[in-house]
Amino acid sequence: MPEDMNTLRKSLVDDGVIRVRGALDAESMRMAEDAYNWSLAHPGPLASQFQGTPQAPSRFYQDLLNPNAPGAYRPMLEESRAADVVAELWGSPHVWFFYEQVFLKEGGESRRTPWHQDASYLPIEGEQLAVMWISFEPIAKEDCLEFVRRSHRGVLHDGTRFDPDDDTAPIYGTLPRLPNIEADREHFDIVSWPVERGDVLIFHPRMLHGGAPTHGGRRRRTLSLRFFGNDAVFAPRPGNPGATGHGAATRFGETSLKLAPGEPFRGPRFPKVRPRG
């Protein structure tokens, strides 16, 4: 990577999020875009789509955790630079693929993605957890993801129901409620960056983050790849199918993880992609 690795590694640990300029070369981006297009052509059981109004037409499509994605994504995960970047940042040769998520926003105006933490929905904990956010179009700073710096070291909040009338409406009722960051922005250390094709944002899933709205006449295609490393352990969340502990099935595809809390997070649904082979 063109940027200083030690600086990037320290910033990721301290701040919880970094932008890596030029992280993915042209061939890696081509393979990532092929994987993204496969997802669009093969919707999974969790795919969803929202349409705007006739007065403000827009499209917001997203999909994640497609049970066939690990096989379809495997060539990209094996051959592109994506997993190498994560291994270099962790200083570890061991990287597993967790799951994918694709977003397509185009047409008219769309609301911003509410502030949330991915970890609130995921039965996993560890230092070596990474979300790699890839955009296939350049995005200005004001239109990009935003993060509350160092929030990965703070409270794990309840999830959001993505209620259009209340961004902080909880889903579990047992974790601390999300703060209303958008209504009180000046009291939070919010960071964001512009990105060019080949740049990536990498962040810990405990980071508080939210997405800017999209505007008329623009299209935003993004792919999130989630990875975990050696120290990842099973950590059931309230309300997740895995919350009853040992022997419970998680929501990740159709795979049942027979894990007790604190056991290493491993399973056939999650291929090891580094070292290669």
C-alpha positions as CSV (number, residue, x, y, z in Angstrom):
1,M,0.0,0.0,0.0
2,P,1.3,3.5,-0.8
3,E,0.6,4.9,2.7
4,D,2.8,4.2,5.7
5,M,1.7,0.9,7.1
6,N,2.7,1.6,10.7
7,T,0.7,4.9,10.7
8,L,-2.3,3.2,9.2
9,R,-2.1,0.3,11.7
10,K,-1.9,2.6,14.7
11,S,-4.8,4.8,13.4
12,L,-7.0,1.8,13.0
13,V,-6.3,0.6,16.5
14,D,-6.6,4.0,18.1
15,D,-9.4,5.6,16.1
16,G,-11.3,2.5,14.9
17,V,-11.4,3.7,11.2
18,I,-9.0,4.6,8.4
19,R,-9.1,5.5,4.7
20,V,-6.5,3.6,2.7
21,R,-5.7,5.4,-0.5
22,G,-5.1,3.2,-3.5
23,A,-5.5,0.0,-1.5
24,L,-7.0,-2.0,-4.4
25,D,-5.3,-2.0,-7.8
26,A,-7.3,-2.1,-11.0
27,E,-7.5,-5.9,-11.2
28,S,-8.6,-6.2,-7.6
29,M,-11.3,-3.6,-8.2
30,R,-12.5,-5.5,-11.3
31,M,-12.8,-8.7,-9.3
32,A,-14.6,-6.8,-6.5
33,E,-17.0,-5.4,-9.0
34,D,-17.6,-8.8,-10.5
35,A,-18.5,-10.1,-7.1
36,Y,-20.8,-7.1,-6.5
37,N,-22.5,-7.8,-9.8
38,W,-23.0,-11.4,-8.9
39,S,-24.8,-10.4,-5.8
40,L,-27.1,-8.1,-7.8
41,A,-27.9,-10.9,-10.2
42,H,-28.4,-13.5,-7.4
43,P,-30.5,-12.0,-4.6
44,G,-30.3,-13.8,-1.3
45,P,-33.0,-14.4,1.3
46,L,-32.2,-11.1,3.1
47,A,-32.3,-8.9,0.0
48,S,-34.5,-5.8,0.2
49,Q,-35.4,-2.9,-2.0
50,F,-37.0,0.4,-1.3
51,Q,-38.5,2.7,-3.9
52,G,-39.1,6.4,-3.6
53,T,-42.2,8.4,-4.6
54,P,-43.3,9.5,-8.1
55,Q,-42.3,13.0,-7.1
56,A,-38.9,11.9,-5.9
57,P,-38.1,8.6,-7.6
58,S,-35.2,6.7,-6.1
59,R,-34.0,3.1,-5.6
60,F,-32.2,1.7,-2.5
61,Y,-31.3,-2.0,-2.8
62,Q,-29.3,-3.9,-0.3
63,D,-28.4,-7.6,0.2
64,L,-26.2,-9.5,2.7
65,L,-25.4,-12.9,4.0
66,N,-26.2,-14.7,0.7
67,P,-25.6,-18.4,1.5
68,N,-24.0,-18.9,-1.9
69,A,-21.7,-15.8,-1.6
70,P,-18.7,-17.6,0.0
71,G,-18.3,-19.8,-3.1
72,A,-19.1,-17.1,-5.6
73,Y,-16.8,-14.6,-3.9
74,R,-13.9,-17.1,-3.3
75,P,-11.9,-16.2,-6.5
76,M,-12.0,-12.6,-5.6
77,L,-11.1,-13.3,-2.0
78,E,-8.2,-15.5,-3.0
79,E,-6.8,-13.5,-5.8
80,S,-7.5,-9.8,-5.1
81,R,-5.6,-7.5,-2.7
82,A,-8.6,-7.2,-0.3
83,A,-7.6,-9.8,2.3
84,D,-3.9,-8.9,1.9
85,V,-4.7,-5.3,3.0
86,V,-6.5,-6.6,6.1
87,A,-3.6,-9.1,7.0
88,E,-1.1,-6.3,6.6
89,L,-3.0,-4.0,8.9
90,W,-3.4,-6.7,11.5
91,G,0.2,-7.8,11.2
92,S,-1.2,-11.4,11.0
93,P,-1.2,-14.0,8.2
94,H,-4.6,-15.4,9.4
95,V,-7.8,-13.9,7.8
96,W,-11.2,-15.4,7.6
97,F,-14.1,-14.1,5.4
98,F,-17.2,-13.3,7.5
99,Y,-19.8,-12.1,5.0
100,E,-20.6,-9.6,2.3
101,Q,-23.1,-6.7,2.0
102,V,-24.0,-4.8,-1.2
103,F,-25.7,-1.5,-1.6
104,L,-27.2,0.3,-4.6
105,K,-28.6,3.8,-4.3
106,E,-29.6,5.6,-7.4
107,G,-32.3,7.9,-8.8
108,G,-33.7,10.6,-6.6
109,E,-33.0,11.8,-3.1
110,S,-32.7,9.1,-0.3
111,R,-32.5,9.5,3.4
112,R,-29.2,9.0,5.2
113,T,-28.5,5.7,6.8
114,P,-29.1,6.1,10.6
115,W,-26.2,6.0,13.0
116,H,-25.5,2.5,14.3
117,Q,-22.9,-0.1,15.2
118,D,-22.6,-3.3,13.1
119,A,-21.5,-5.2,16.2
120,S,-24.9,-4.8,17.8
121,Y,-26.3,-7.3,15.3
122,L,-23.3,-9.7,15.1
123,P,-22.5,-12.6,17.5
124,I,-18.7,-11.9,17.4
125,E,-16.1,-10.0,19.3
126,G,-12.4,-9.4,18.9
127,E,-9.7,-6.9,18.1
128,Q,-9.1,-8.4,14.7
129,L,-12.5,-7.6,13.1
130,A,-12.7,-5.4,10.0
131,V,-15.3,-4.0,7.7
132,M,-13.8,-3.1,4.3
133,W,-16.1,-0.5,2.5
134,I,-15.5,-0.3,-1.3
135,S,-17.1,2.3,-3.5
136,F,-17.1,1.8,-7.3
137,E,-17.7,5.5,-7.9
138,P,-15.8,8.5,-6.5
139,I,-17.6,10.0,-3.5
140,A,-17.2,13.5,-2.0
141,K,-16.5,13.8,1.7
142,E,-20.0,15.2,2.4
143,D,-21.6,12.2,0.7
144,C,-19.5,9.5,2.3
145,L,-19.8,7.4,5.4
146,E,-19.3,9.2,8.7
147,F,-17.8,7.8,11.9
148,V,-17.6,8.8,15.6
149,R,-13.9,8.5,16.2
150,R,-12.8,6.0,18.9
151,S,-16.4,4.8,19.5
152,H,-15.2,1.2,19.1
153,R,-13.8,1.6,22.6
154,G,-17.0,2.8,24.1
155,V,-20.5,1.5,24.8
156,L,-22.1,-1.2,22.7
157,H,-25.5,0.3,22.0
158,D,-28.8,-1.3,21.0
159,G,-29.4,-1.6,17.3
160,T,-31.7,0.6,15.4
161,R,-34.9,-0.5,13.8
162,F,-34.3,2.0,11.0
163,D,-37.6,3.6,11.8
164,P,-38.0,6.7,9.6
165,D,-39.6,8.5,12.5
166,D,-36.9,7.7,15.1
167,D,-33.4,6.7,14.2
168,T,-32.6,5.6,17.7
169,A,-35.7,3.2,18.1
170,P,-34.1,0.1,19.7
171,I,-34.5,-3.5,18.5
172,Y,-33.7,-5.4,21.7
173,G,-34.5,-3.2,24.6
174,T,-31.7,-4.6,26.7
175,L,-28.7,-2.6,25.5
176,P,-28.2,1.1,26.0
177,R,-30.2,3.1,23.5
178,L,-28.3,4.8,20.6
179,P,-27.6,8.5,21.2
180,N,-29.2,10.9,18.7
181,I,-26.0,11.8,17.0
182,E,-27.5,13.6,14.1
183,A,-29.4,16.0,16.4
184,D,-26.3,16.7,18.5
185,R,-23.4,16.5,16.0
186,E,-21.2,19.2,17.6
187,H,-20.8,17.0,20.7
188,F,-19.3,14.1,18.7
189,D,-15.9,13.7,17.1
190,I,-17.2,12.9,13.6
191,V,-14.8,12.0,10.8
192,S,-15.2,11.2,7.1
193,W,-13.2,11.3,3.9
194,P,-13.6,11.6,0.1
195,V,-12.9,8.4,-1.7
196,E,-11.7,7.6,-5.2
197,R,-11.9,4.3,-7.0
198,G,-9.4,2.0,-5.4
199,D,-9.6,3.7,-2.0
200,V,-11.2,1.7,0.8
201,L,-12.5,2.6,4.3
202,I,-11.7,0.0,6.9
203,F,-13.3,0.1,10.4
204,H,-14.1,-2.0,13.4
205,P,-17.7,-3.1,13.5
206,R,-18.2,-1.6,17.0
207,M,-17.7,1.9,15.4
208,L,-20.7,4.2,15.4
209,H,-21.2,5.1,11.8
210,G,-23.9,6.4,9.4
211,G,-24.3,7.1,5.7
212,A,-24.9,10.4,4.1
213,P,-28.0,10.6,1.8
214,T,-27.8,10.3,-1.9
215,H,-28.9,13.0,-4.3
216,G,-30.9,13.2,-7.5
217,G,-29.1,12.0,-10.6
218,R,-26.3,10.2,-8.7
219,R,-25.6,6.5,-8.2
220,R,-23.7,4.9,-5.4
221,R,-22.6,1.3,-5.6
222,T,-20.8,-0.1,-2.6
223,L,-19.6,-3.4,-1.4
224,S,-18.7,-4.2,2.2
225,L,-16.5,-7.2,2.9
226,R,-16.3,-8.3,6.6
227,F,-13.3,-10.2,7.9
228,F,-12.2,-11.7,11.2
229,G,-8.9,-12.9,12.6
230,N,-7.4,-15.3,15.2
231,D,-8.8,-13.6,18.3
232,A,-12.5,-13.5,17.1
233,V,-14.8,-15.3,19.6
234,F,-18.5,-16.1,19.7
235,A,-20.5,-13.4,21.5
236,P,-24.2,-13.9,21.4
237,R,-26.4,-10.7,21.3
238,P,-29.8,-10.3,22.9
239,G,-32.4,-11.0,20.2
240,N,-30.0,-12.8,17.8
241,P,-30.9,-16.4,17.1
242,G,-27.5,-17.3,18.7
243,A,-28.4,-15.6,22.0
244,T,-29.3,-18.8,23.8
245,G,-25.6,-19.8,23.8
246,H,-24.2,-23.2,23.2
247,G,-25.8,-25.2,20.5
248,A,-27.8,-22.3,19.1
249,A,-28.0,-21.5,15.4
250,T,-26.9,-18.1,14.2
251,R,-28.5,-16.3,11.4
252,F,-25.5,-16.7,9.1
253,G,-26.9,-18.6,6.1
254,E,-28.2,-22.0,7.1
255,T,-25.1,-22.9,9.2
256,S,-25.5,-23.8,12.8
257,L,-22.6,-22.7,15.0
258,K,-22.4,-25.0,18.1
259,L,-20.4,-22.6,20.1
260,A,-20.4,-21.5,23.7
261,P,-19.8,-17.8,24.4
262,G,-16.1,-17.0,24.3
263,E,-15.2,-19.9,22.0
264,P,-13.2,-19.2,18.8
265,F,-15.5,-18.0,16.1
266,R,-15.1,-20.6,13.4
267,G,-17.5,-22.5,11.1
268,P,-17.9,-24.0,7.6
269,R,-19.8,-20.8,6.5
270,F,-16.6,-18.7,7.0
271,P,-13.7,-19.7,4.7
272,K,-10.1,-18.9,5.7
273,V,-8.7,-16.8,2.9
274,R,-5.2,-16.0,4.2
275,P,-2.8,-17.6,4.0
276,R,-3.8,-18.5,0.4
277,G,-4.8,-22.1,-0.2
